[in-house]
């Protein structure tokens, strides 16, 4: 099945679709940082699953530029692309931060619809935060008649698609993280006709077999299985070579003696230390605060308002990981999650493990950013937090292939 990945980020969904056996045509990503990671991992060498068109430069590109400069070429792909995948950036819809109905990023959904109209693929696969399906509250206290999800659904139905949507939890598909996402699947009415087929029924039906082929249990993967080999107590700390003038450290990684099934999956076809293991440089006072938080907050729970007051903290959300359970949702902010046994935030690699990125996958660009630069830069923590977990992407790809099989066989 041939696809285009719009708003591809660092490549989590494309990696999942590659593992499901899909063929990519091209990917669109505006951020140079995220596209740098995408290109490094998915567009190099003979192993690439992309048949990139000659008319499109292999570089970071916004969907606005794509439509402005290449609309004729995009239309020429009609009949040669089976699926358009990807969801617009979700900052305007997120329930984790303030929601802004006028955020210009919300308008990207309209450009997505324009692209669908040009290509008219058989299938659409659209991923977004669950807040995408929540109606905006206006400044005057009234609520919009429709959520963004309902608006997008209405436009796609007008283009001739039957639309299915559901909230899907990544933890159900082998990702060691409770991550509820709004998933929309569109199927061209031309192909589905009056048949009573629901893609999400198919997704549920293939779940057990999918996990079995990965060697994973039906129950959620606990944090301990995903990142215990990356704890700093497992070995000595050595200087992190990253070109920074300041002295960051990282764990001198050694292969664990006992490898659980999830770790075996993450380490397959790879030996040695994964990249992006740089440890944060916490002040002693910060470490003491983290130790206190770990003492007073139950594992897996977030700080209460009373506890924040006691600690003199303003931060919206801070959760201490429970090593025995799946992680809370990995976000773009490095300090949303505290390690379960060490007074520190997680490394980029630990977040990547919780997102089901394999160890061979290398993240590129700076680690963090701040202030006004957050609007334009996409550092490694952000790349990981924004990504579709590859295991979920693969399961969704398998769902589309099973759907195709039902429709045409």
Secondary structure, DSSP 8 states (H G I E B T S, - for coil): -EEEEES-TTSHHHHHHHHHT-EEEEEE---HHHHHHHHHHHSSSTT--B---TTS-SS---HHHHHHHHHHHHHTTTTT--EEE-----TTT-SSS---TT-GGGGHHHHHHHHHHHH--SEEEEEEEGGGGS--B-TTS-B-SS-HHHHHHHHHHHTTEEEEEEEEEGGGGT-SB--EEEEEEEEEHHHHTT----HHHHHHHHHHHHHHHTT--SS---HHHHHGGG-GGGS-EEE--SS-SS--EEE-----SS--HHHHHHHTT--S--S--------HHHHHHHHHHHHHS-TT-B--HHHHHHHT---S--EE--TTS-B----S-GGGEE-SSSSSB--HHHHHHHTT--TT----S-S---GGGGGT---HHHHHHHS--HHHHHHHHHHHHHHHHHHH-
